[in-house]
Amino acid sequence: MADADASEKKKRKPGRRPQAVHAKSLTITLPPEDMERLRVQAMVTGHHRSELLRRAWQGLPLTPKVKWNVQAVEFYKEMVKLVAHLETIAETEQFEPAVQQQAKAALDQVQQFMHTLNEGATQ
């Protein structure tokens, strides 16, 4: 009798099991400057670009994945502001090319430092 019950059992269709909520994909086009900023933010925080966009859309903070104390998070936020200001200086044609080059060099150093901080915190 047990064999008869098992054979009558409905077989599942092949493939993934149906999910209750289906996520919809979205394609967006960004200017090269915004794409670069998104790439840098992804590198610094350790999140994927799509996760950063979801968090921004939901109004969530774009902080690193790692758990830092409050003082370290505040320091990190100030570093992000510094990067934004240096990017502005480097891209503004109001400044002389020498100043723009110095801003770009400082920007590279700060981004490398932030990357190093993020790498060290995840280990």
C-alpha positions as CSV (number, residue, x, y, z in Angstrom):
1,M,0.0,0.0,0.0
2,A,2.9,2.4,0.7
3,D,4.3,1.8,-2.8
4,A,0.9,2.8,-4.3
5,D,0.8,6.0,-2.3
6,A,4.4,6.9,-3.4
7,S,3.7,6.3,-7.1
8,E,0.6,8.5,-6.9
9,K,2.6,11.4,-5.6
10,K,2.8,14.3,-8.0
11,K,6.2,14.8,-9.6
12,R,7.7,18.2,-9.6
13,K,8.5,20.0,-12.9
14,P,12.2,20.4,-13.7
15,G,13.9,23.7,-13.0
16,R,14.0,26.2,-10.1
17,R,11.2,26.2,-7.6
18,P,8.8,29.1,-8.1
19,Q,9.5,32.1,-5.9
20,A,6.8,34.0,-4.0
21,V,8.2,37.4,-5.2
22,H,9.8,37.9,-8.5
23,A,12.4,40.6,-8.8
24,K,12.3,42.7,-12.0
25,S,15.5,43.8,-13.7
26,L,16.2,47.4,-14.6
27,T,18.6,48.8,-17.1
28,I,19.9,52.3,-16.6
29,T,22.4,54.4,-18.5
30,L,24.9,56.5,-16.6
31,P,27.4,59.1,-17.8
32,P,31.0,58.0,-17.7
33,E,31.7,60.1,-14.6
34,D,28.8,58.6,-12.6
35,M,29.8,55.1,-13.7
36,E,33.3,55.7,-12.5
37,R,32.1,57.0,-9.2
38,L,29.8,54.0,-8.8
39,R,32.8,51.7,-9.7
40,V,35.0,53.4,-7.0
41,Q,32.2,53.2,-4.5
42,A,31.7,49.5,-5.2
43,M,35.5,48.9,-4.8
44,V,35.7,50.9,-1.6
45,T,32.6,49.5,0.1
46,G,32.9,45.9,-1.1
47,H,29.2,45.9,-2.4
48,H,28.2,45.1,-5.9
49,R,27.1,48.0,-8.1
50,S,23.5,46.7,-8.2
51,E,23.5,46.5,-4.4
52,L,24.8,50.1,-4.1
53,L,22.0,51.3,-6.5
54,R,19.4,49.4,-4.5
55,R,20.6,50.9,-1.2
56,A,20.7,54.4,-2.7
57,W,17.1,53.9,-4.0
58,Q,15.9,52.8,-0.6
59,G,17.8,55.6,1.2
60,L,20.0,53.2,3.1
61,P,23.6,54.2,3.9
62,L,26.3,53.2,1.4
63,T,28.8,52.1,4.1
64,P,31.3,49.3,3.8
65,K,30.3,45.7,4.4
66,V,32.6,45.4,7.4
67,K,31.6,46.2,11.0
68,W,33.5,49.2,12.2
69,N,33.0,51.2,15.3
70,V,31.2,54.5,15.2
71,Q,34.3,56.7,15.1
72,A,35.8,54.7,12.2
73,V,32.5,55.0,10.2
74,E,32.5,58.8,10.7
75,F,36.1,58.9,9.6
76,Y,35.2,56.9,6.5
77,K,32.3,59.2,5.7
78,E,34.7,62.2,5.9
79,M,37.0,60.4,3.5
80,V,34.2,59.9,1.0
81,K,33.4,63.6,1.2
82,L,37.1,64.4,0.6
83,V,37.0,62.2,-2.5
84,A,33.9,64.0,-3.8
85,H,35.6,67.4,-3.2
86,L,38.8,66.3,-4.9
87,E,36.8,65.0,-7.9
88,T,35.1,68.4,-8.2
89,I,38.5,70.2,-8.2
90,A,40.0,67.7,-10.7
91,E,37.1,68.1,-13.1
92,T,36.4,71.8,-12.8
93,E,38.0,73.8,-15.6
94,Q,38.0,76.9,-13.4
95,F,41.3,75.6,-11.9
96,E,44.6,75.6,-13.6
97,P,45.9,72.3,-15.0
98,A,48.6,72.1,-12.4
99,V,46.0,72.3,-9.6
100,Q,43.8,69.7,-11.4
101,Q,46.8,67.4,-11.6
102,Q,47.6,67.8,-7.9
103,A,43.9,67.1,-7.1
104,K,44.0,64.0,-9.2
105,A,47.2,62.8,-7.5
106,A,45.7,63.4,-4.1
107,L,42.5,61.7,-5.2
108,D,44.4,58.6,-6.2
109,Q,46.2,58.5,-2.9
110,V,43.0,58.9,-0.9
111,Q,41.2,56.2,-2.9
112,Q,44.1,53.8,-2.4
113,F,44.2,54.5,1.3
114,M,40.4,53.9,1.5
115,H,40.8,50.7,-0.4
116,T,43.6,49.6,2.0
117,L,41.4,50.4,4.9
118,N,38.6,48.4,3.5
119,E,40.9,45.4,2.6
120,G,42.3,45.4,6.1
121,A,39.0,45.6,7.8
122,T,37.6,42.6,5.9
123,Q,40.5,40.3,6.9
